[in-house]
Amino acid sequence: MSAEEIVAEPSAADGPGTVVITGGTSGVGRATARAFAEAGHPVVVLARGQDALDATEAELRERHPACRAMSLDVTDRDALDRAADVIEAEIGPIEVWVNSAMVTVLGEFEKVSPEDFDRVMDVVFTGTVNGTRTALRVMRPRGTGRIVQVGSALAYRGIPLQAAYCAAKHAVQGFSDSLRSELLHQDSKITVSEVNLPAVNTPQFDMCRNLVGEAPQPVPPIFQPEVPARAVLHAARTGDRSLLVTSTTTRTVMGDRLVPGALDHLLASTGYDGQVSDRPAPKGDNLWKPLPGDHGCHGSFDDRARTSSLQETLRATPLDTVVRTVAGLGRRVGGQVLRLVV
């Protein structure tokens, strides 16, 4: 439903705060919406495509009756402001705002039309800026709130065939750094977190504009969207500055800092084949208009996608538990060594 059509129901202000997620009808956004709703938050997803909006709202309301889905394009600043005003008035104060909307084009830079390149930048970067501006407007009077930018390893290391998406995610990273410094200067309690993802099994690889002919795929290793969704919840609870989700992202970022030139050459030789597969190429894309139907959380790679990450498991484990576990392992290994020596 649109922002104007949403009906008033009992406020959830007495419970966990309201969470808004742009791009919340598929992929990581959908998985994150489920996770917040299961944690007791009223969740409002903002996205295009009425079929997906209807299905997402029905699913989320089984978890929390105050959840909603509202139709808009994140490139429309006024629509975001109108939606936020309705949410604040009729559902409850927005405590967390997650910017997750994305589109992409797979193809060499010179083969991507200027209009398509700009569209990716508008949705991924400008859409994030628009969402952040709206979130700040409603959070400022209360002086608190969490803004979470769903980023990518590609915010730090660009790869071939995705120049527009990589540029947009780089821009989000720089924008978030600037804003974070300004909020600190203002002694604001509003936080800006970045959750940078590895390759994820989302429907985007069946919906992106594809100029290479072959079917797109995430660069392995691939993770299920529930893995980054848990990291988004962590960022919303802690306000952590930046999370590198899984060791794959950590290695990518560190590798770019240490040997960026070597990565240029490596990606020149592997970056093309690593992003395509021999499965039938999907038809149609959602670059300018949403595709009909409900596309859900997962893409076409369930048989290859990992459901967990040691790095993320450790992040979610209380520090004292980690210390006790490591100490216990140390004692067992030490005891075995001592027995061998004796």
Number of C-alpha atoms within 10 A of each C-alpha: 16 14 21 10 9 16 11 12 10 10 17 19 17 7 11 16 19 26 25 30 24 28 25 31 31 26 25 30 31 26 23 28 32 24 20 24 24 15 13 17 26 29 34 28 26 28 24 23 19 21 15 23 24 18 16 25 23 15 17 25 17 13 19 19 19 24 25 26 30 25 20 23 19 27 20 15 17 13 17 23 19 14 21 22 19 17 24 16 11 18 25 22 22 24 23 25 26 30 29 26 27 25 21 27 27 24 19 15 15 9 12 20 11 10 9 16 20 14 20 24 24 20 26 29 26 20 25 30 22 20 29 20 15 21 25 17 13 19 21 13 8 11 12 16 24 25 26 28 27 27 27 25 23 23 20 22 21 20 18 17 22 19 21 25 26 25 21 25 27 20 20 24 22 12 14 22 16 11 14 18 12 12 14 12 9 10 10 14 16 22 21 25 25 26 23 26 26 27 22 27 28 28 18 24 25 20 22 20 23 22 15 17 12 16 19 26 24 21 16 15 13 20 24 25 28 24 23 28 25 20 25 28 20 16 23 23 11 12 20 16 15 18 23 23 26 23 14 18 21 17 13 18 20 13 16 16 12 10 10 15 11 12 18 16 11 11 15 13 11 13 17 16 14 14 21 19 13 9 11 10 16 16 11 14 19 19 18 12 11 16 17 11 13 16 21 19 22 21 22 15 18 14 7 13 20 17 12 15 16 10 14 18 13 12 16 12 10 9 11 9 11 13 11 11 12 12 12 12 12 12 12 12 12 12 12 12 11 10 9 8 7 6
